Amino acid sequence: MAEQYPILVLLVLLFGALLVGLAGMADRRICFPVTVTALALALAVSLGILQRVINEGVIRYFVAGWSRPVGIGIELRIDTINALVLLTITTVGLLAAVFSFRRVKEDKTEKTPLFYILYLLLIMGLSGMVITGDAFNLYVLLEVSSLTSYALIAMGKSRRAAVAAFSYIIMGTIGASFYLLGVGYLYLRTGTLNMVEIHQAITGLEGVSSAIVVAFVMIIVGLMIKMAFFPLFGWLPNAYSYCPSSTSCVVAPLMTKVGVYVMVRMMLTVFGTEWVFENLQYSQWMVGMAVIAILAGSVMALAQVELKKMFCYIIVAEVGYMVGGAWLANHWGMVGTVYHIMSDAFMTLCMFLAAGIFLKQAGVVRIDQLDGMFRKMPLTMAGFVVGALAMIGIPPTCGFFSKLYLIRGGMESGHWGYVVALLISSLVNAVLFFRIFEIAYFGKKPVEGHGHHADHSERSVIKEARLSALVPLLTTAVIIILLGIFNQDLVDLIERSLKGAEVIGSAVLSGEGGLG
């Protein structure tokens, strides 16, 4: 059974969606139990995959058993890095699904089966993107996850949700087209779609092929749109702000992070770090763009009055963290990027879970509406505070350690502008979240509005959220702390993959040359 884990993690989600579609239409009550069961099984399989990778090394699984010399079978290839990211995806998916229990039931009763079908297909698409070893199959799974996210976002009750989804569709289609064109160029030049074989073909070429360079640029531009890298982020704030809370809690933590992971995978496995960093000489430009993204996202977050909008612009800055780290062209930059992909997924999940609870229990949309929340919703605020401290970078949360590794990478590579941008962004996050803490603990000043006292009495009946919402939030907060406490164990696993010849053969990231 363990040998079938790579395909099983996808089939469990696919057949879960099929069962929701067949049985859920007749009885909507079956949708949630089937969804949670499928996600729990996928999480268990993901744990099994990680354990197997740790014990045995890289897993190679050929779909239908057709290896490349025999046929055209698609390869699933799993190392420690994508096993960790896969575990992150399934964990976030399960927690967000539990959170959605009452919200989906109340917000879209007639669309409950459709929501959970799309939800499971989204998690399946993201999981497949992470473990596939085939460049074209990655495109197919990218479109599966994108199409499902478009529909989930459009389910929002407001007209702005539909407009935001349309904008997302346009930008997402452009990004996918760039990626597909890049893969086409690679196939024409190398004659294969298998990622490792593409890398071997590129390594065997003499000099720098212009076709390969065009393919690389197209793929990276397409992924930049998908991951909302500044200035290609215009679709993100409205899409994540106006969609239902049950949707934003899964797309906000995962979509951009998986996009960053795919960029890292392209750099490591497909093109190779020696080709990317030594032949192209794009590192200075990319790190410079990341610095701009970090500062721009932080400044725009500072200007927001809506809670979700503020979180969305923080995501823009966080994407800058990870892109910059990957392009530092050294060991600790890449380690920090991979670690931050996992950390930021749970930090973002924590933020959007809390925002969903505030909206449902108290109708909170703006930051100044959080008046007295520490007194009215202490458990929710406790979870929110952990996520906020992680976003700022306070130990022992994972946010502190991921930023620490990124800063170390920036210092060792001599990119001081990137280091300064990270520190400024952390200070801006401190200003943003401590302003929220002040309002939520001390309340607003009476002079801020004539109806403040009336509003206070009206909101005094606000109660704590139900367990179906609190358990995912507090569990996420615990995971954030545990990821920080056990950061060295995770980093050891990441370093093992980066040093492995199966992933890359470059001394740039292997820890040699004084960076290990």
Secondary structure as UniProt FT lines:
FT   HELIX           2..4
FT   HELIX           5..23
FT   TURN            24..26
FT   HELIX           28..30
FT   HELIX           31..56
FT   STRAND          59..62
FT   HELIX           63..65
FT   TURN            68..70
FT   STRAND          75..78
FT   HELIX           80..107
FT   HELIX           109..111
FT   HELIX           112..131
FT   HELIX           135..154
FT   HELIX           159..190
FT   HELIX           195..204
FT   HELIX           210..226
FT   TURN            227..228
FT   TURN            230..231
FT   TURN            234..235
FT   HELIX           236..242
FT   HELIX           245..265
FT   HELIX           266..270
FT   HELIX           274..279
FT   HELIX           283..302
FT   HELIX           307..326
FT   TURN            327..328
FT   HELIX           331..362
FT   HELIX           367..369
FT   TURN            371..372
FT   HELIX           373..376
FT   HELIX           378..392
FT   TURN            395..396
FT   HELIX           398..413
FT   HELIX           416..442
FT   HELIX           446..448
FT   TURN            450..451
FT   HELIX           452..459
FT   TURN            460..461
FT   HELIX           467..485
FT   HELIX           487..499
FT   TURN            501..503
FT   TURN            507..515
//
